Structures are given as C-alpha cells and as structure tokens.
C-alpha cells in the first residue's frame, strides 16, 4: 500500500468526489483503474446496503403504525413533531436490533470473507515488523493501570515474541502527586519484569507530556509524529485494557497475512476475581450469547477487512 499525504479534510473529500466522477489520477495505468473489486469489498457493500434497507424499512413501518393511532390534534406541528421524534428514537433502537440480527445470521452461517485465526496456524512472525502498544492515561488509578499492564507484558513474554513489542505509557496527568506515583509504578514494573531472566521481556517506556494539547487524540498524534516511523503496527490501549499475548501476536500475524486488513477491537469484557459463582456464571452466559451476535455483525465490514480482538 503506497502512503499518501494528508491534505486536509475538505480537500480530501473533494478529491474523493472527483475520483468517483472519473476525474483525476489520469497518470495511473488503465489496467489498475479497471482492476476488479475484491470479493470481500463487494460483500461489504451488499451488507451495508442490506443493513440500511432493513433499518429504514423497520423504522418506516413503526412510524406509520404510530401515526395511525395518534389522536387528532388542533396543531399539525405537534402531531408531525411527535411522529418525527418517535421515528428518530425508533431508528436508534432498530439499528441495534438489525445489528444483532445480522450478527446472529453470521454466527450461524459463518463468514467466508472474514479473517480467521486458522489462517495463521503455524505462521511465523516477521522479526522486522515491530509493534508499539501505547496507553494514553490522564489522572487514572495508578495501581490498576500498571497491574493490568504488567499482566499484558508477562503474557507477551510467554509467547517468545516480546522483543517485537514495545509498550509506551503516555501520561497527560496534571497533578504532581499522580505523576510521581506513575513514575514510581513504572520503575517498579520495569524492575519486576527484569527479575525474570529466563525469557526476554517487553520494554516499557513512560512519558509525561508537559504540553497537553488536544487531550487523548493529541497524545496519540504526538507519539506518532515522534516515534511512529519506528513501528509497523500500533495498538492503542485504554487505561483499563488488558490483553493476552496470544491475542496480540495473532492480530499482528493476521494483518501481516492480509495487507489490506485493519484491526478493530470487538471487546468482550470478561469478569475476573468474581466473589461468587453465580455472578461469574451470569456474566459469562450474557457474553457468550450476546457478544457473538453484536460483534459479528456483517454490516460492519467497511473499506477494510477486520479482525476481532478480545481481551482477557
């Protein structure tokens, strides 16, 4: 994939419209322009169209039935306003329903265009493809943040690919006490990882921004400007994210095998430390029955193929 410079939002929108109309890019070979669209892209377009059609049809039927049972109002604006508001709220609910419905269909029938871990069974990781795991934080609970990060790092070390990952804690904390606690926890984490000399460990870096512009998005953008060129892939964690090493390495292998793929996290929260069997069982049951339908929704395939990543 050839990188293209970012020329601004409106400029990019205008360029995309001109390309759709057949203008521009006359220097490209004719065969490249006439290349057949991949099968998964055609399937994604059909699924998005099916989702939109089902959602609009269901919303229209519900709004029509609602309008028929309305009493006569002296003010037509009041009547139309109620029907419009009902249609908007119903459309919001119908969107979730159709998402689960299409996801349930995919769960039963499978998806031949989706990426699967079976594709990378026995595949080796490219030693030159390094991955940055970044965690932007701001005035978070220091103990829980670094405890989860330690679990991820230790799990990565067991895969044997720790040297291909670097972890960056990017702090925007604005209180001296929190910043001092974060630095102390980072030093303790590095010391704890260094005690295990039997296997290579992940390098963990800590940075405290002094100029906190654009909050989390600015923090990530600042990292990409400074160190993004050193890595082929990047994983962005929330402050409470915990992911297994097998999951991370599988994501990297999948994207390496499918250059046009991008990774989007379909997060299935898993309970840990449950105090009673009933709470753990009920949570596991709800995730097992709801998440496959919600996360496997077929219409979510956009301009890239997606991999599903689940933290543990």
C-alpha positions in Angstrom: 0.0 0.0 0.0 1.5 3.3 -1.1 1.3 6.0 1.6 -0.5 9.2 0.5 0.0 12.6 2.3 -2.9 14.0 4.3 -4.1 17.2 2.6 -6.8 18.3 4.9 -10.4 17.2 5.5 -12.3 19.2 2.8 -9.6 18.8 0.2 -9.7 15.0 0.7 -13.5 15.0 0.4 -13.3 17.0 -2.8 -10.6 14.7 -4.3 -12.7 11.6 -3.4 -15.8 13.1 -5.2 -13.7 13.9 -8.2 -12.3 10.4 -8.4 -15.8 9.0 -8.1 -16.9 11.2 -11.1 -13.9 9.9 -13.1 -11.7 12.9 -12.9 -8.0 13.0 -11.8 -5.4 10.2 -11.4 -5.0 10.1 -15.2 -1.4 9.0 -14.7 -2.5 5.6 -13.4 -2.3 2.7 -15.7 -5.6 1.8 -17.3 -5.4 -1.7 -16.0 -5.1 -0.5 -12.4 -8.2 1.6 -12.7 -10.1 -1.2 -14.3 -9.0 -3.8 -11.8 -11.8 -6.0 -10.4 -13.0 -5.1 -7.0 -12.1 -7.7 -4.4 -14.9 -10.1 -3.4 -14.9 -9.0 0.2 -15.4 -5.4 -0.8 -18.4 -6.3 -2.9 -19.8 -8.3 0.0 -19.2 -5.4 2.4 -21.2 -3.1 0.2 -24.0 -5.5 -0.1 -24.1 -6.0 3.6 -24.2 -2.3 4.3 -27.0 -1.8 1.8 -28.9 -4.7 3.4 -28.5 -3.2 6.9 -29.6 0.2 5.7 -32.6 -1.2 3.9 -33.7 -3.3 6.9 -33.3 -0.4 9.3 -35.1 2.1 7.2 -37.9 -0.3 6.4 -38.5 -1.3 10.0 -38.4 2.4 11.1 -40.8 3.4 8.4 -43.3 0.7 9.3 -43.1 1.5 13.0 -43.5 5.3 12.4 -46.5 4.6 10.1 -48.3 2.5 12.7 -47.6 5.1 15.4 -49.0 7.9 13.2 -52.3 5.9 12.6 -53.0 5.5 16.3 -52.4 9.2 17.1 -55.5 11.3 18.1 -56.5 14.4 16.2 -54.5 17.4 17.2 -55.5 21.0 16.6 -51.9 21.8 15.9 -50.4 19.9 13.0 -46.9 20.8 14.0 -47.4 19.0 17.3 -48.6 15.8 15.5 -45.7 15.9 13.0 -43.2 16.6 15.7 -44.3 13.6 17.8 -44.1 11.3 14.8 -40.7 12.6 13.8 -39.4 12.2 17.3 -40.8 8.7 17.5 -39.2 7.8 14.2 -35.8 9.1 15.3 -35.9 7.2 18.6 -37.2 4.0 16.9 -34.5 4.2 14.3 -31.9 4.2 17.1 -33.4 1.0 18.6 -33.9 -0.6 15.2 -30.2 -0.1 14.4 -29.2 -2.2 17.4 -31.8 -4.8 16.6 -30.7 -5.2 13.0 -27.1 -5.3 14.1 -27.8 -8.2 16.4 -30.0 -9.9 13.8 -27.3 -9.8 11.1 -24.6 -10.8 13.6 -26.7 -13.8 14.6 -27.0 -14.8 11.0 -23.3 -14.6 10.5 -22.7 -16.6 13.7 -24.9 -19.4 12.3 -23.8 -19.4 8.7 -20.2 -18.2 9.1 -18.4 -15.6 7.1 -16.2 -16.7 4.2 -14.8 -13.2 3.8 -13.8 -12.7 7.4 -10.3 -13.2 8.8 -9.8 -16.2 11.0 -7.0 -17.3 13.3 -7.0 -20.6 11.4 -5.3 -18.7 8.5 -2.2 -18.2 10.6 -1.8 -21.5 12.3 1.9 -22.3 12.3 2.8 -18.9 10.7 5.9 -17.2 12.0 6.1 -13.5 12.9 8.2 -11.2 10.8 11.1 -10.1 13.1 11.2 -6.8 11.3 7.6 -6.0 11.9 7.7 -4.2 15.3 4.6 -3.2 17.2 4.0 -0.3 19.6 1.5 -0.7 22.4 0.6 2.7 23.6 -1.6 3.5 26.6 -2.6 7.2 27.0 -3.6 8.0 30.5 -4.7 11.0 32.5 -5.1 11.1 36.3 -6.1 7.4 36.3 -5.8 5.0 39.2 -2.1 4.2 39.1 -2.2 0.8 40.8 -4.9 -0.7 38.5 -3.3 0.7 35.3 0.1 -0.8 35.9 -1.3 -4.0 37.3 -3.1 -4.6 34.1 -0.1 -3.5 32.0 2.1 -6.0 33.9 -0.3 -8.8 33.2 -0.2 -8.0 29.5 3.6 -7.7 29.4 4.1 -11.0 31.3 1.7 -12.7 28.9 3.5 -11.3 25.9 6.8 -12.7 27.3 5.4 -16.2 27.4 4.8 -16.1 23.6 8.5 -15.7 22.8 7.9 -12.5 20.8 8.5 -9.9 23.5 11.3 -8.3 21.6 9.0 -7.3 18.7 6.7 -5.3 21.0 7.4 -2.0 22.9 5.0 -0.6 25.5 4.6 3.2 25.9 2.7 4.8 28.8 1.8 8.3 27.6 0.7 10.4 30.5 -1.2 13.6 30.5 -1.7 13.7 34.3 -1.6 17.3 35.6 -1.1 16.7 39.3 2.5 16.3 40.7 1.3 13.6 43.1 -0.2 11.5 40.3 2.8 12.0 38.0 5.2 10.9 40.8 3.1 7.8 41.5 3.1 6.9 37.8 6.8 7.2 37.5 7.3 5.1 40.7 4.9 2.4 39.4 6.7 2.4 36.0 10.1 1.9 37.7 8.6 -0.9 39.8 7.2 -2.5 36.7 10.5 -2.5 34.8 12.2 -3.9 37.9 9.6 -6.7 38.2 10.0 -7.6 34.6 13.7 -7.6 34.8 13.7 -10.2 37.6 12.6 -12.9 35.1 15.8 -13.6 33.3 14.6 -16.9 31.8 12.9 -15.2 28.8 13.1 -11.8 27.0 10.8 -9.2 28.4 8.9 -6.3 26.8 10.5 -2.8 27.0 8.2 -0.4 28.8 8.6 3.3 28.4 7.0 6.2 30.3 6.5 9.8 29.1 4.8 12.7 30.8 3.7 15.4 28.5 4.2 18.9 29.7 2.2 20.5 26.8 -1.1 18.7 27.0 -2.8 19.7 23.7 -5.9 18.0 22.2 -6.2 15.6 25.1 -6.0 11.9 24.2 -6.1 12.4 20.5 -3.2 14.9 20.8 -1.3 12.5 22.9 -1.6 9.7 20.3 -0.8 12.1 17.5 2.3 13.3 19.3 3.6 9.8 19.7 3.0 9.1 16.0 5.0 12.2 15.0 7.9 11.4 17.2 8.2 7.6 17.2 5.7 6.2 14.7 8.3 5.7 12.0 10.0 3.1 14.1 7.0 0.7 14.1 4.9 -1.0 11.5 1.8 -1.6 13.7 0.3 0.2 16.7 -2.2 -1.0 19.4 -3.9 1.7 21.4 -5.0 0.6 25.0 -7.4 2.3 27.3 -6.3 2.8 30.9 -8.2 -0.4 31.9 -7.2 -2.6 28.9 -5.7 -6.0 29.5 -4.9 -8.3 26.5 -3.3 -11.7 26.3 0.0 -12.1 24.5 -1.6 -14.8 22.2 -4.2 -12.3 21.1 -1.7 -9.6 20.3 0.6 -11.9 18.3 -2.4 -13.3 16.4 -3.5 -9.8 15.5 -0.1 -9.0 14.1 0.1 -12.2 12.1 -3.4 -11.7 10.7 -2.6 -8.2 9.5 0.7 -9.4 8.0 -1.1 -12.1 6.1 -3.7 -9.6 4.8 -2.0 -6.3 4.0 -5.4 -4.6 3.3 -6.7 -5.5 6.7 -7.0 -3.3 9.7 -7.8 -4.4 13.2 -10.8 -3.3 15.1 -11.3 -4.4 18.6 -14.7 -6.1 19.3 -14.3 -6.1 23.0 -15.9 -8.9 25.0 -15.4 -8.0 28.7 -14.6 -10.9 30.8 -15.0 -10.9 34.5 -12.0 -11.6 36.8 -11.9 -12.1 40.5 -15.7 -12.8 40.9 -16.5 -13.4 44.5 -19.5 -15.7 43.9 -20.0 -18.4 41.2 -23.4 -17.0 40.3 -22.0 -13.6 39.3 -19.3 -15.2 37.2 -21.7 -17.6 35.6 -24.3 -15.0 34.7 -21.7 -12.7 33.2 -20.2 -15.5 31.2 -23.6 -16.5 29.9 -24.5 -13.0 28.8 -21.2 -12.5 27.0 -21.4 -15.9 25.3 -24.9 -15.3 24.0 -24.9 -11.5 23.3 -21.4 -10.8 22.1 -21.2 -13.1 19.1 -24.3 -11.5 17.6 -23.4 -8.0 18.4 -19.7 -8.2 17.5 -20.0 -10.4 14.4 -22.4 -8.0 12.7 -21.9 -8.5 9.0 -22.5 -4.9 8.0 -19.5 -3.6 10.0 -17.1 -4.5 7.2 -16.3 -1.1 5.7 -13.3 -0.3 3.4 -11.1 -2.7 5.2 -11.3 -6.3 6.4 -11.5 -6.6 10.2 -10.0 -8.8 12.8 -11.8 -9.4 16.0 -9.7 -9.0 19.1 -10.9 -10.0 22.5 -9.0 -9.0 25.7 -8.6 -11.5 28.5 
